[in-house]
Amino acid sequence: MGEYLIIDGYNVINAWKDFAQLRQENLEHARELLVAGVAEYAAFKGYRAIVVFDAQEVAGAAASEKIHGIDVVFTDEGETADSWIERRAYELRRVQAKVFVVTSDYAEQINILGAGAYRISSREFREQYYKTKKEIAERLHVPRRALNRNELGGIVSGHVLAHLEKLRREKS
């Protein structure tokens, strides 16, 4: 069935200092940035991700869409993200899926643990997220002439390498 990462979107946006100013200026942009970041994280880690926003900030009927390969859910006007997340966590656990829920809401964490899912606080998720971003950057950085050793030729540009080679030949 796979591993699922369910994120209480507004809980994370409100908990991370990264979003503090942006949330005040443009909540929609904060949501977009969170979704894009979660998509990158989930793709790298191999999770099926769901980001849930409740209707407290956006009026209207429930909606769900796939953005950057992850499910983004806006609950119905009378439904909280917590109740949606609890219901989905129980459903996924019934089919033996491994479920991780990101929220700093203590009552929600207790309910999630009762469902057999794992809880990750918003602060812990931020640490994991930035650690993963660093890991992604390191994996993407491949020196032009990777030599699997600590040789200067693998990290300096071609014209510098040519100049050093010329100097070496002159000394010989």
N, C-alpha and C positions, 0 to 999 in steps of 0.2 A: 504493500500500500504506500510506503514511502514515509518521509518525514515532513511534517508541516510546521511552519512558523506562522503563528497568528499574532498580529501586532495591534494593540489598542492605539490607534493613530494619534488621537488628541492627547492621550496620556504621555506618549513619547514627545510630541511637539511641546507640551507644557513642561516636561521634565528636563529637556536638553537646553543648555544655555545657548547652543548653536542657533536655536530657533527663536530665542526670546525677542529680539528686535524685529525679526522678519514676521513673526506671528502678529505683532501689533500693526505692522504696515500692510501686510498682504497674506492673509491666512491661506488663500488658495495656492499661492506660490510655496508656502511652507509645506502644504500637503503634497504638492508636486515634487518638491525636493526630497521629502521623506520617502515617497513611493519610488522615486528613481534610485535612491540609496538602498532601499530594501531590495529592489529588483537586482541590483548589482551584487549585494551581499548573498541573497538567496541563490542566484545563479552560480556563484562561486562555491557556495557550501552545499549545493544540491538539494535545497529545501523547496517545497511547494509553499509559497508565501501568500498570506492573506492580510491585508491591512484594512482595519475596520474603523470607520468614523461614525460616531453617532449623530443623531439629528439635533443635538443641542446647538450646534453651530450652523447647521444648514437645514432650512425647513423643506418639507416635501416628502414624497413617497420614497420608499426604499429603492435603492438602485445598486446594481453590481455591474462592474465592467472589468475587462482584462486590460491592464496597462503595463507595458514593458514585461509581459509574461507573468505578471502576478495578478491575483484577484483583489480588486479594491471595492469595498462594500460600504455603502452609506445606509445605515439602518432606517427603519420607518420612524416617523416623527415621535411616536410614543415608546420606542424601544431604545434602550441604552446599548452601547457597544459591549458592555460587560455581559448583559443577558444574551446577546447574539454570540459572543465568543464562548460563553459557557455551553450553550446549546451545541455549537459546532464542535467544540472540544469533545463533548460526550459522544456525538455522532461518530467522529473520527476514531475515538478510542474503542467504540463498539466493533469497528472493523479492523482493530489491531494496528492502527497507524500510530506512529510516534509523534506526539504533539508538544510543541514548545510555545508558550504564550508569553508575550512581552507586555508587562504592565507593572506599575508600581503601586497599584491599588491593593492594599492588604487583604480586604475582604475578597476581592477577585482572585488573588493568589491562593487563598484557602480553598475556594470553590474549584479552582483549576487543579490543585493538588488532589482534591477529593475525586475529581474525574479521572485521575490517573495520568494527567498531563504534567509536563515540567513547566516551572515558572522561571522567567528571567526578568529581573527588574529593569526598568528603563535605563538606569545607570550602568548596570552590567552589560546591557545590550549595546550601549554607546561604546564601552570599552572594547567589546568583541567586534563591533562594527569598524572602529578605527584600526584595530589590530589587523583585521581582514583587509581593509583598504591598503594598508602598508604591505601586506603579503601579496596582494594583487599587483601592486606597483613593482615589487621586487621580482615577481615572476615575469612581468612584462619587460623588464629591463634586461636585455641580453646584449652584452658587449659585441661590437662588430666582429671581432675575432676572438670569440670566447675560447680560451685555451684550457679551461678547467684547472688552471694553476694561477698563482699570483704573478703573472708576467706583465710587464709594462705594455707590451704590444697589444694586449687585449683591451686596454682602457684609454690609450691616447689616439688622437686623430692621425689619419694617414700622412699628412704633410709633416707633422712633428716626428712621426716614426721615421719617415724618409730622411729628415734632417739628422736625427740621431744616428741613423745607419751610416750616413755620409761622414759624420764626425768619427764614428768608430773605425771606418775604413781609412780615414786620414791618419789616425793614430797608429795603425798597424804597419 
